[in-house]
Amino acid sequence: MIGNLDSALETVREMLAREAPFEHVEAYIENNASLDAEQRAVLWLYAWCGGQASELRSIVTAEQTPA
């Protein structure tokens, strides 16, 4: 299943690089039946970060500060 995510991530990366309309990226993520909900969430975060892996990494690994 990880291979599916890697492939989908590469596709989203390419779509963002060629500045495809965001609704096309959205449709690709939502209509990709080979991905589970968690994998779709990863792609959504990546797309919302504009394809910046470092920004995605900082979101995913952020430590919560005590309230």
Secondary structure, DSSP 8 states (H G I E B T S, - for coil): -HHHHHHHHHHHHHHHHTT--HHHHHHHHHT-TTS-HHHHHHHHHHHHTTT-HHHHHHHHT------
